[in-house]
């Protein structure tokens, strides 16, 4: 799992059938402390995350298939909202 911040939303008129009904959000990975941790990616939102929120993402196709129960074209999934993080 990784921590990321929601930075945008993807809008499309046509989606793969397994993605119907799910929102696609743009997330930017973060390191603890708020620094950028990598390039932006698109994630399926399973929890109703909002713009600017810190979220937990699973970036593994096998884990995504466990969550969705299929072998669709899904790799990155938002699975939680980060309320607080503590080091040490």
N, CA, C and O atoms as CSV, one atom per row, in Angstrom:
chain,resi,resn,atom,element,x,y,z
A,1,UNK,N,N,0.843,-1.180,0.000
A,1,UNK,CA,C,0.000,0.000,0.000
A,1,UNK,C,C,0.883,1.235,0.000
A,1,UNK,O,O,2.011,1.230,0.492
A,2,UNK,N,N,0.325,2.290,-0.570
A,2,UNK,CA,C,1.013,3.571,-0.631
A,2,UNK,C,C,0.075,4.669,-0.174
A,2,UNK,O,O,-1.147,4.526,-0.225
A,3,UNK,N,N,0.668,5.772,0.276
A,3,UNK,CA,C,-0.107,6.969,0.595
A,3,UNK,C,C,-0.045,7.873,-0.625
A,3,UNK,O,O,1.018,8.050,-1.220
A,4,UNK,N,N,-1.191,8.447,-0.999
A,4,UNK,CA,C,-1.255,9.348,-2.149
A,4,UNK,C,C,-2.252,10.452,-1.856
A,4,UNK,O,O,-3.015,10.376,-0.893
A,5,UNK,N,N,-2.239,11.477,-2.694
A,5,UNK,CA,C,-3.197,12.566,-2.570
A,5,UNK,C,C,-4.025,12.626,-3.848
A,5,UNK,O,O,-3.491,12.520,-4.952
A,6,UNK,N,N,-5.344,12.798,-3.685
A,6,UNK,CA,C,-6.238,12.915,-4.843
A,6,UNK,C,C,-6.031,14.298,-5.444
A,6,UNK,O,O,-6.210,15.310,-4.767
A,7,UNK,N,N,-5.646,14.338,-6.741
A,7,UNK,CA,C,-5.361,15.615,-7.389
A,7,UNK,C,C,-6.274,15.901,-8.581
A,7,UNK,O,O,-6.191,16.977,-9.172
A,8,UNK,N,N,-7.139,14.957,-8.940
A,8,UNK,CA,C,-8.028,15.199,-10.068
A,8,UNK,C,C,-8.981,14.044,-10.303
A,8,UNK,O,O,-8.956,13.038,-9.596
A,9,UNK,N,N,-9.820,14.212,-11.311
A,9,UNK,CA,C,-10.811,13.195,-11.664
A,9,UNK,C,C,-10.742,12.950,-13.160
A,9,UNK,O,O,-10.479,13.873,-13.932
A,10,UNK,N,N,-10.977,11.707,-13.576
A,10,UNK,CA,C,-11.006,11.346,-14.988
A,10,UNK,C,C,-12.464,11.172,-15.395
A,10,UNK,O,O,-13.223,10.467,-14.731
A,11,UNK,N,N,-12.847,11.821,-16.491
A,11,UNK,CA,C,-14.208,11.711,-16.995
A,11,UNK,C,C,-14.127,11.101,-18.392
A,11,UNK,O,O,-13.397,11.590,-19.255
A,12,UNK,N,N,-14.891,10.023,-18.602
A,12,UNK,CA,C,-14.921,9.383,-19.907
A,12,UNK,C,C,-16.305,8.874,-20.226
A,12,UNK,O,O,-17.026,8.421,-19.337
A,13,UNK,N,N,-16.679,8.945,-21.479
A,13,UNK,CA,C,-18.015,8.499,-21.866
A,13,UNK,C,C,-18.085,6.988,-22.074
A,13,UNK,O,O,-19.173,6.412,-22.060
A,14,UNK,N,N,-16.938,6.345,-22.264
A,14,UNK,CA,C,-16.904,4.899,-22.474
A,14,UNK,C,C,-15.870,4.306,-21.529
A,14,UNK,O,O,-14.743,4.794,-21.440
A,15,UNK,N,N,-16.266,3.239,-20.817
A,15,UNK,CA,C,-15.354,2.543,-19.897
A,15,UNK,C,C,-15.426,1.051,-20.165
A,15,UNK,O,O,-16.381,0.558,-20.764
A,16,UNK,N,N,-14.415,0.351,-19.719
A,16,UNK,CA,C,-14.457,-1.109,-19.724
A,16,UNK,C,C,-15.656,-1.526,-18.875
A,16,UNK,O,O,-15.926,-0.882,-17.861
A,17,UNK,N,N,-16.386,-2.579,-19.250
A,17,UNK,CA,C,-17.585,-2.987,-18.496
A,17,UNK,C,C,-17.348,-3.195,-17.002
A,17,UNK,O,O,-18.245,-2.928,-16.202
A,18,UNK,N,N,-16.161,-3.664,-16.605
A,18,UNK,CA,C,-15.901,-3.880,-15.181
A,18,UNK,C,C,-15.675,-2.591,-14.419
A,18,UNK,O,O,-15.658,-2.601,-13.188
A,19,UNK,N,N,-15.501,-1.481,-15.120
A,19,UNK,CA,C,-15.296,-0.195,-14.461
A,19,UNK,C,C,-16.568,0.639,-14.405
A,19,UNK,O,O,-16.565,1.731,-13.836
A,20,UNK,N,N,-17.643,0.146,-14.979
A,20,UNK,CA,C,-18.912,0.875,-14.949
A,20,UNK,C,C,-19.359,1.079,-13.504
A,20,UNK,O,O,-19.317,0.153,-12.694
A,21,UNK,N,N,-19.781,2.290,-13.195
A,21,UNK,CA,C,-20.268,2.592,-11.856
A,21,UNK,C,C,-19.187,3.029,-10.880
A,21,UNK,O,O,-19.503,3.397,-9.749
A,22,UNK,N,N,-17.925,2.999,-11.281
A,22,UNK,CA,C,-16.823,3.402,-10.399
A,22,UNK,C,C,-16.223,4.707,-10.905
A,22,UNK,O,O,-16.114,4.927,-12.111
A,23,UNK,N,N,-15.835,5.574,-9.962
A,23,UNK,CA,C,-15.148,6.812,-10.334
A,23,UNK,C,C,-13.667,6.541,-10.519
A,23,UNK,O,O,-13.083,5.711,-9.822
A,24,UNK,N,N,-13.066,7.248,-11.464
A,24,UNK,CA,C,-11.626,7.180,-11.701
A,24,UNK,C,C,-11.015,8.499,-11.244
A,24,UNK,O,O,-11.404,9.567,-11.717
A,25,UNK,N,N,-10.061,8.421,-10.327
A,25,UNK,CA,C,-9.415,9.617,-9.794
A,25,UNK,C,C,-7.928,9.608,-10.104
A,25,UNK,O,O,-7.310,8.548,-10.210
A,26,UNK,N,N,-7.359,10.800,-10.250
A,26,UNK,CA,C,-5.921,10.948,-10.429
A,26,UNK,C,C,-5.306,11.117,-9.048
A,26,UNK,O,O,-5.715,11.990,-8.284
A,27,UNK,N,N,-4.319,10.277,-8.728
A,27,UNK,CA,C,-3.654,10.350,-7.426
A,27,UNK,C,C,-2.154,10.548,-7.628
A,27,UNK,O,O,-1.561,10.038,-8.578
A,28,UNK,N,N,-1.558,11.309,-6.701
A,28,UNK,CA,C,-0.113,11.540,-6.713
A,28,UNK,C,C,0.480,10.903,-5.457
A,28,UNK,O,O,0.135,11.303,-4.345
A,29,UNK,N,N,1.364,9.918,-5.619
A,29,UNK,CA,C,1.981,9.279,-4.442
A,29,UNK,C,C,2.715,10.303,-3.578
A,29,UNK,O,O,3.292,11.262,-4.090
A,30,UNK,N,N,2.685,10.090,-2.273
A,30,UNK,CA,C,3.377,10.961,-1.319
A,30,UNK,C,C,4.226,10.118,-0.387
A,30,UNK,O,O,3.884,8.982,-0.061
A,31,UNK,N,N,5.339,10.698,0.032
A,31,UNK,CA,C,6.110,10.110,1.111
A,31,UNK,C,C,5.562,10.709,2.397
A,31,UNK,O,O,4.990,11.799,2.374
A,32,UNK,N,N,5.726,10.018,3.513
A,32,UNK,CA,C,5.288,10.609,4.777
A,32,UNK,C,C,6.057,11.903,4.994
A,32,UNK,O,O,7.270,11.949,4.793
A,33,UNK,N,N,5.373,12.924,5.393
A,33,UNK,CA,C,5.954,14.247,5.505
A,33,UNK,C,C,5.453,15.168,4.406
A,33,UNK,O,O,5.760,16.360,4.403
A,34,UNK,N,N,4.668,14.613,3.456
A,34,UNK,CA,C,4.035,15.428,2.436
A,34,UNK,C,C,4.813,15.615,1.151
A,34,UNK,O,O,4.328,16.285,0.239
A,35,UNK,N,N,6.022,15.037,1.045
A,35,UNK,CA,C,6.800,15.190,-0.174
A,35,UNK,C,C,6.247,14.302,-1.278
A,35,UNK,O,O,5.637,13.268,-1.011
A,36,UNK,N,N,6.468,14.717,-2.519
A,36,UNK,CA,C,6.020,13.919,-3.655
A,36,UNK,C,C,6.795,12.611,-3.692
A,36,UNK,O,O,8.012,12.595,-3.509
A,37,UNK,N,N,6.079,11.511,-3.931
A,37,UNK,CA,C,6.712,10.201,-3.937
A,37,UNK,C,C,6.689,9.521,-5.290
A,37,UNK,O,O,6.934,8.317,-5.367
A,38,UNK,N,N,6.402,10.255,-6.371
A,38,UNK,CA,C,6.378,9.635,-7.680
A,38,UNK,C,C,5.406,10.303,-8.631
A,38,UNK,O,O,4.887,11.387,-8.362
A,39,UNK,N,N,5.173,9.634,-9.747
A,39,UNK,CA,C,4.317,10.192,-10.793
A,39,UNK,C,C,2.847,9.929,-10.508
A,39,UNK,O,O,2.489,8.972,-9.822
A,40,UNK,N,N,2.012,10.795,-11.046
A,40,UNK,CA,C,0.567,10.646,-10.894
A,40,UNK,C,C,0.083,9.410,-11.648
A,40,UNK,O,O,0.662,9.012,-12.659
A,41,UNK,N,N,-0.989,8.814,-11.134
A,41,UNK,CA,C,-1.585,7.653,-11.775
A,41,UNK,C,C,-3.100,7.724,-11.611
A,41,UNK,O,O,-3.611,8.542,-10.846
A,42,UNK,N,N,-3.806,6.874,-12.325
A,42,UNK,CA,C,-5.266,6.820,-12.232
A,42,UNK,C,C,-5.645,5.647,-11.340
A,42,UNK,O,O,-5.111,4.548,-11.493
A,43,UNK,N,N,-6.566,5.878,-10.406
A,43,UNK,CA,C,-7.003,4.833,-9.479
A,43,UNK,C,C,-8.527,4.763,-9.453
A,43,UNK,O,O,-9.208,5.776,-9.611
A,44,UNK,N,N,-9.047,3.569,-9.252
A,44,UNK,CA,C,-10.487,3.391,-9.063
A,44,UNK,C,C,-10.816,3.734,-7.613
A,44,UNK,O,O,-10.137,3.293,-6.686
A,45,UNK,N,N,-11.863,4.522,-7.436
A,45,UNK,CA,C,-12.264,4.973,-6.101
A,45,UNK,C,C,-13.371,4.067,-5.565
A,45,UNK,O,O,-14.485,4.072,-6.089
A,46,UNK,N,N,-13.070,3.291,-4.524
A,46,UNK,CA,C,-14.057,2.400,-3.910
A,46,UNK,C,C,-14.698,3.005,-2.671
A,46,UNK,O,O,-15.620,2.415,-2.107
A,47,UNK,N,N,-14.227,4.174,-2.235
A,47,UNK,CA,C,-14.672,4.683,-0.935
A,47,UNK,C,C,-15.283,6.077,-0.955
A,47,UNK,O,O,-15.761,6.539,0.081
A,48,UNK,N,N,-15.287,6.758,-2.082
A,48,UNK,CA,C,-15.850,8.106,-2.138
A,48,UNK,C,C,-14.868,9.186,-1.730
A,48,UNK,O,O,-15.251,10.150,-1.066
A,49,UNK,N,N,-13.610,9.041,-2.114
A,49,UNK,CA,C,-12.585,10.035,-1.780
A,49,UNK,C,C,-12.865,11.348,-2.496
A,49,UNK,O,O,-13.499,11.377,-3.552
A,50,UNK,N,N,-12.379,12.440,-1.898
A,50,UNK,CA,C,-12.594,13.765,-2.466
A,50,UNK,C,C,-11.269,14.397,-2.867
A,50,UNK,O,O,-10.198,13.986,-2.421
A,51,UNK,N,N,-11.374,15.401,-3.714
A,51,UNK,CA,C,-10.211,16.161,-4.169
A,51,UNK,C,C,-9.419,16.671,-2.968
A,51,UNK,O,O,-9.998,17.232,-2.037
A,52,UNK,N,N,-8.097,16.478,-2.983
A,52,UNK,CA,C,-7.217,16.968,-1.932
A,52,UNK,C,C,-7.012,16.026,-0.765
A,52,UNK,O,O,-6.120,16.264,0.049
A,53,UNK,N,N,-7.804,14.961,-0.644
A,53,UNK,CA,C,-7.663,14.031,0.479
A,53,UNK,C,C,-6.436,13.142,0.310
A,53,UNK,O,O,-6.050,12.781,-0.802
A,54,UNK,N,N,-5.828,12.796,1.462
A,54,UNK,CA,C,-4.782,11.774,1.467
A,54,UNK,C,C,-5.465,10.421,1.549
A,54,UNK,O,O,-6.365,10.218,2.364
A,55,UNK,N,N,-5.035,9.503,0.705
A,55,UNK,CA,C,-5.678,8.197,0.613
A,55,UNK,C,C,-4.641,7.084,0.624
A,55,UNK,O,O,-3.461,7.306,0.354
A,56,UNK,N,N,-5.113,5.875,0.945
A,56,UNK,CA,C,-4.301,4.673,0.804
A,56,UNK,C,C,-4.657,4.029,-0.524
A,56,UNK,O,O,-5.833,3.852,-0.841
A,57,UNK,N,N,-3.650,3.683,-1.292
A,57,UNK,CA,C,-3.898,3.023,-2.567
A,57,UNK,C,C,-3.163,1.693,-2.620
A,57,UNK,O,O,-2.059,1.550,-2.094
A,58,UNK,N,N,-3.794,0.732,-3.259
A,58,UNK,CA,C,-3.165,-0.540,-3.565
A,58,UNK,C,C,-2.772,-0.450,-5.025
A,58,UNK,O,O,-3.621,-0.222,-5.886
A,59,UNK,N,N,-1.490,-0.629,-5.310
A,59,UNK,CA,C,-0.991,-0.502,-6.680
A,59,UNK,C,C,-0.422,-1.851,-7.127
A,59,UNK,O,O,0.770,-1.984,-7.402
A,60,UNK,N,N,-1.301,-2.831,-7.188
A,60,UNK,CA,C,-0.899,-4.192,-7.528
A,60,UNK,C,C,-2.080,-4.874,-8.204
A,60,UNK,O,O,-3.159,-4.967,-7.619
A,61,UNK,N,N,-1.893,-5.341,-9.406
A,61,UNK,CA,C,-2.983,-5.957,-10.147
A,61,UNK,C,C,-3.602,-7.148,-9.437
A,61,UNK,O,O,-4.818,-7.329,-9.486
A,62,UNK,N,N,-2.779,-7.973,-8.771
A,62,UNK,CA,C,-3.303,-9.154,-8.068
A,62,UNK,C,C,-4.213,-8.726,-6.912
A,62,UNK,O,O,-5.271,-9.322,-6.710
A,63,UNK,N,N,-3.814,-7.705,-6.155
A,63,UNK,CA,C,-4.638,-7.222,-5.049
A,63,UNK,C,C,-5.931,-6.598,-5.579
A,63,UNK,O,O,-6.996,-6.777,-4.989
A,64,UNK,N,N,-5.837,-5.875,-6.680
A,64,UNK,CA,C,-7.040,-5.279,-7.271
A,64,UNK,C,C,-8.018,-6.363,-7.714
A,64,UNK,O,O,-9.228,-6.209,-7.550
A,65,UNK,N,N,-7.508,-7.445,-8.269
A,65,UNK,CA,C,-8.392,-8.544,-8.688
A,65,UNK,C,C,-9.072,-9.191,-7.486
A,65,UNK,O,O,-10.220,-9.623,-7.584
A,66,UNK,N,N,-8.376,-9.262,-6.353
A,66,UNK,CA,C,-9.006,-9.791,-5.136
A,66,UNK,C,C,-10.159,-8.892,-4.700
A,66,UNK,O,O,-11.208,-9.384,-4.283
A,67,UNK,N,N,-9.971,-7.584,-4.796
A,67,UNK,CA,C,-11.016,-6.643,-4.389
A,67,UNK,C,C,-12.212,-6.673,-5.326
A,67,UNK,O,O,-13.352,-6.539,-4.880
A,68,UNK,N,N,-11.965,-6.848,-6.622
A,68,UNK,CA,C,-13.045,-6.803,-7.603
A,68,UNK,C,C,-13.506,-8.195,-8.026
A,68,UNK,O,O,-14.532,-8.326,-8.693
A,69,UNK,N,N,-12.763,-9.239,-7.649
A,69,UNK,CA,C,-13.175,-10.599,-7.951
A,69,UNK,C,C,-13.116,-10.953,-9.421
A,69,UNK,O,O,-13.884,-11.798,-9.882
A,70,UNK,N,N,-12.224,-10.329,-10.164
A,70,UNK,CA,C,-12.130,-10.632,-11.588
A,70,UNK,C,C,-10.735,-10.306,-12.100
A,70,UNK,O,O,-9.882,-9.818,-11.360
A,71,UNK,N,N,-10.528,-10.581,-13.353
A,71,UNK,CA,C,-9.231,-10.320,-13.975
A,71,UNK,C,C,-9.322,-9.147,-14.937
A,71,UNK,O,O,-8.702,-9.180,-16.000
A,72,UNK,N,N,-10.076,-8.114,-14.594
A,72,UNK,CA,C,-10.245,-6.951,-15.459
A,72,UNK,C,C,-8.999,-6.086,-15.505
A,72,UNK,O,O,-7.999,-6.389,-14.853
A,73,UNK,N,N,-9.060,-5.008,-16.276
A,73,UNK,CA,C,-7.901,-4.129,-16.466
A,73,UNK,C,C,-7.738,-3.119,-15.326
A,73,UNK,O,O,-7.656,-1.914,-15.566
A,74,UNK,N,N,-7.693,-3.610,-14.102
A,74,UNK,CA,C,-7.633,-2.739,-12.925
A,74,UNK,C,C,-6.335,-3.015,-12.185
A,74,UNK,O,O,-6.011,-4.165,-11.890
A,75,UNK,N,N,-5.588,-1.946,-11.882
A,75,UNK,CA,C,-4.330,-2.109,-11.165
A,75,UNK,C,C,-4.310,-1.301,-9.866
A,75,UNK,O,O,-3.913,-1.825,-8.825
A,76,UNK,N,N,-4.728,-0.045,-9.910
A,76,UNK,CA,C,-4.608,0.845,-8.754
A,76,UNK,C,C,-5.988,1.154,-8.188
A,76,UNK,O,O,-6.881,1.596,-8.911
A,77,UNK,N,N,-6.157,0.916,-6.873
A,77,UNK,CA,C,-7.452,1.074,-6.225
A,77,UNK,C,C,-7.273,1.882,-4.938
A,77,UNK,O,O,-6.359,1.616,-4.158
A,78,UNK,N,N,-8.148,2.868,-4.717
A,78,UNK,CA,C,-8.167,3.612,-3.456
A,78,UNK,C,C,-8.949,2.771,-2.456
A,78,UNK,O,O,-10.102,2.416,-2.700
A,79,UNK,N,N,-8.312,2.452,-1.321
A,79,UNK,CA,C,-8.943,1.564,-0.339
A,79,UNK,C,C,-9.166,2.219,1.019
A,79,UNK,O,O,-9.752,1.590,1.902
A,80,UNK,N,N,-8.723,3.453,1.218
A,80,UNK,CA,C,-8.935,4.109,2.509
A,80,UNK,C,C,-8.543,5.565,2.470
A,80,UNK,O,O,-7.826,6.000,1.568
A,81,UNK,N,N,-9.016,6.332,3.459
A,81,UNK,CA,C,-8.649,7.736,3.640
A,81,UNK,C,C,-7.730,7.829,4.843
A,81,UNK,O,O,-8.000,7.217,5.876
A,82,UNK,N,N,-6.643,8.591,4.724
A,82,UNK,CA,C,-5.698,8.762,5.809
A,82,UNK,C,C,-6.138,9.954,6.658
A,82,UNK,O,O,-6.161,11.091,6.187
A,83,UNK,N,N,-6.489,9.677,7.920
A,83,UNK,CA,C,-6.861,10.752,8.841
A,83,UNK,C,C,-5.613,11.353,9.489
A,83,UNK,O,O,-5.518,12.568,9.658
A,84,UNK,N,N,-4.655,10.490,9.850
A,84,UNK,CA,C,-3.408,10.945,10.463
A,84,UNK,C,C,-2.342,9.877,10.247
A,84,UNK,O,O,-2.646,8.692,10.115
A,85,UNK,N,N,-1.100,10.316,10.215
A,85,UNK,CA,C,0.025,9.384,10.085
A,85,UNK,C,C,1.092,9.794,11.084
A,85,UNK,O,O,1.350,10.982,11.279
A,86,UNK,N,N,1.710,8.809,11.712
A,86,UNK,CA,C,2.690,9.074,12.745
A,86,UNK,C,C,3.929,8.243,12.476
A,86,UNK,O,O,3.825,7.049,12.195
A,87,UNK,N,N,5.088,8.851,12.556
A,87,UNK,CA,C,6.362,8.139,12.384
A,87,UNK,C,C,6.929,7.814,13.754
A,87,UNK,O,O,6.810,8.590,14.702
A,88,UNK,N,N,7.548,6.649,13.832
A,88,UNK,CA,C,8.279,6.321,15.036
A,88,UNK,C,C,7.527,5.476,15.931
A,88,UNK,O,O,8.021,5.114,16.998
